[in-house]
């Protein structure tokens, strides 16, 4: 009978990993053929804990840095990778690792790398989309400003032209009145 193991956000993943690794590495458990499906389920669960722990670490670093640039994401991923590598080295020094556990850890590290790449690619796409939207907004604003400037210039020219016409009419009327006054004086 194989049982289902469930992960929860916020669990002490390191403690879960340590307990399950101890069970998997126990030579008496490894030799028992009836426990092999359970051991396989535990190894899969170890991978999941490791991946979720990585994701939570990455989110924590990204929240600390408050950055959305690709460089900041890469730096955060490298910090996590270095921390996890140190943890693996310390664990290997503290206990002799068997090949099954080493293979499981290698699989976990591959999964972490792939998950990190997919996550970074998605974030880059999101940033590109935001950048394109911002550029489009800027271009639209520039075009609206040009349009308003052109309308303002036309309005000013119309006013100047209208004022000139008014002056011309006033000059005409005034000259006609002056001629009329002259004729009346004569």
C-alpha positions as CSV (number, residue, x, y, z in Angstrom):
1,X,0.0,0.0,0.0
2,X,1.4,3.3,-1.1
3,X,0.3,6.4,0.8
4,X,-0.1,9.9,-0.4
5,X,2.1,12.6,1.1
6,X,1.0,16.2,0.9
7,X,3.0,19.4,1.1
8,X,1.9,22.6,2.6
9,X,3.4,26.1,2.2
10,X,5.3,27.3,5.2
11,X,6.2,23.9,6.5
12,X,9.7,23.3,8.0
13,X,10.8,21.7,4.8
14,X,14.3,21.1,6.1
15,X,13.0,19.1,9.1
16,X,10.7,17.0,6.8
17,X,13.6,16.3,4.5
18,X,15.9,15.2,7.3
19,X,13.3,12.8,8.8
20,X,12.4,11.3,5.5
21,X,16.1,11.0,4.4
22,X,16.8,9.2,7.6
23,X,14.1,6.7,6.9
24,X,15.1,6.2,3.3
25,X,18.8,5.8,4.2
26,X,18.1,3.2,7.0
27,X,19.7,0.0,5.7
28,X,17.0,-2.2,7.3
29,X,14.4,-0.3,5.3
30,X,16.4,-0.4,2.1
31,X,16.6,-4.2,2.2
32,X,12.9,-4.7,2.9
33,X,11.3,-5.2,-0.6
34,X,7.8,-4.5,0.8
35,X,8.9,-0.9,1.7
36,X,10.3,-0.1,-1.8
37,X,7.1,1.6,-3.0
38,X,7.0,3.6,0.3
39,X,10.7,4.6,-0.2
40,X,9.9,5.7,-3.8
41,X,7.0,7.8,-2.5
42,X,9.3,9.3,0.1
43,X,11.9,10.1,-2.5
44,X,9.3,11.8,-4.7
45,X,8.1,13.8,-1.6
46,X,11.7,14.8,-0.8
47,X,11.9,16.3,-4.3
48,X,8.7,18.2,-3.8
49,X,9.8,19.5,-0.4
50,X,13.1,20.6,-1.9
51,X,11.4,22.4,-4.8
52,X,8.8,24.1,-2.5
53,X,11.6,25.1,-0.1
54,X,13.5,26.6,-3.1
55,X,10.4,28.5,-4.3
56,X,9.7,29.9,-0.8
57,X,13.4,31.0,-0.5
58,X,13.2,32.6,-3.9
59,X,10.0,34.5,-3.0
60,X,11.6,35.6,0.3
61,X,14.7,37.0,-1.4
62,X,12.7,38.7,-4.1
63,X,10.5,40.3,-1.5
64,X,13.6,41.5,0.4
65,X,15.1,43.0,-2.7
66,X,11.9,44.5,-4.0
67,X,13.4,44.2,-7.5
68,X,11.9,43.1,-10.8
69,X,15.0,43.2,-12.9
70,X,16.5,40.0,-14.5
71,X,19.8,40.7,-12.8
72,X,18.2,40.8,-9.3
73,X,16.4,37.6,-10.0
74,X,19.6,35.9,-11.1
75,X,21.4,37.1,-8.0
76,X,18.7,35.8,-5.8
77,X,18.7,32.4,-7.6
78,X,22.5,32.3,-7.3
79,X,22.3,33.0,-3.5
80,X,19.8,30.2,-3.0
81,X,21.9,27.8,-5.1
82,X,25.0,28.6,-3.1
83,X,23.2,28.2,0.2
84,X,21.7,24.9,-0.9
85,X,25.1,23.7,-2.1
86,X,26.6,24.5,1.3
87,X,23.7,22.6,3.0
88,X,24.3,19.6,0.8
89,X,28.0,19.6,1.4
90,X,27.4,19.9,5.2
91,X,25.0,17.0,5.1
92,X,27.4,14.9,3.1
93,X,30.1,15.6,5.6
94,X,27.9,14.7,8.5
95,X,26.7,11.4,7.1
96,X,27.9,9.1,4.3
97,X,25.4,9.5,1.5
98,X,24.3,6.5,-0.3
99,X,23.9,6.5,-4.2
100,X,20.1,6.5,-4.0
101,X,20.0,9.7,-2.0
102,X,22.7,11.3,-4.1
103,X,20.7,10.5,-7.2
104,X,17.6,11.9,-5.6
105,X,19.4,15.1,-4.7
106,X,20.8,15.4,-8.3
107,X,17.2,15.0,-9.6
108,X,16.0,17.7,-7.2
109,X,18.8,20.1,-8.2
110,X,17.9,19.5,-11.9
111,X,14.3,20.2,-11.1
112,X,15.2,23.3,-9.2
113,X,17.3,24.6,-12.1
114,X,14.5,23.9,-14.6
115,X,11.9,25.5,-12.3
116,X,14.2,28.6,-11.8
117,X,14.7,28.9,-15.6
118,X,11.0,28.7,-16.3
119,X,10.2,31.1,-13.5
120,X,12.9,33.6,-14.8
121,X,11.6,33.2,-18.4
122,X,8.1,34.0,-17.3
123,X,9.2,37.0,-15.3
124,X,11.2,38.3,-18.2
125,X,8.2,37.9,-20.5
126,X,6.1,39.8,-17.9
127,X,8.6,42.6,-17.7
128,X,8.9,42.7,-21.5
129,X,5.1,43.0,-21.7
130,X,5.1,45.8,-19.1
131,X,7.9,47.6,-20.9
132,X,6.0,47.4,-24.2
133,X,2.8,48.7,-22.6
134,X,4.7,51.6,-21.0
135,X,6.3,52.4,-24.3
136,X,3.0,52.3,-26.1
137,X,1.5,54.6,-23.4
138,X,4.5,57.0,-23.8
139,X,4.1,57.0,-27.6
140,X,0.4,57.7,-27.3
141,X,1.0,60.5,-24.8
142,X,3.6,62.0,-27.2
143,X,1.2,61.8,-30.1
144,X,-1.6,63.4,-28.0
145,X,0.8,66.2,-27.0
146,X,1.7,66.8,-30.7
147,X,-1.9,66.9,-31.6
148,X,-2.8,69.4,-28.9
149,X,0.2,71.6,-29.9
150,X,-1.0,71.5,-33.5
151,X,-4.5,72.4,-32.5
152,X,-3.2,75.2,-30.3
153,X,-1.1,76.6,-33.1
154,X,-4.1,76.5,-35.5
155,X,-6.3,78.2,-32.8
156,X,-3.7,80.9,-32.3
157,X,-3.3,81.5,-36.1
158,X,-7.1,81.6,-36.4
159,X,-7.3,84.2,-33.6
160,X,-4.5,86.2,-35.2
161,X,-6.1,86.0,-38.6
162,X,-9.5,86.9,-37.1
163,X,-8.0,89.8,-35.3
164,X,-6.4,91.1,-38.5
165,X,-9.7,90.8,-40.3
166,X,-11.4,92.7,-37.5
167,X,-8.7,95.4,-37.8
168,X,-9.1,95.6,-41.5
169,X,-12.9,95.9,-41.1
170,X,-12.5,98.6,-38.5
171,X,-10.0,100.5,-40.7
172,X,-12.5,100.2,-43.6
173,X,-15.4,101.4,-41.5
174,X,-13.3,104.2,-40.0
175,X,-12.1,105.4,-43.4
176,X,-15.7,105.3,-44.7
177,X,-16.9,107.3,-41.7
178,X,-14.1,109.8,-42.2
179,X,-15.0,110.2,-45.9
180,X,-18.6,110.6,-45.0
181,X,-17.7,113.3,-42.4
182,X,-15.6,115.1,-45.0
183,X,-18.4,115.0,-47.5
184,X,-20.8,116.3,-44.9
185,X,-18.4,119.1,-43.9
186,X,-18.2,120.2,-47.5
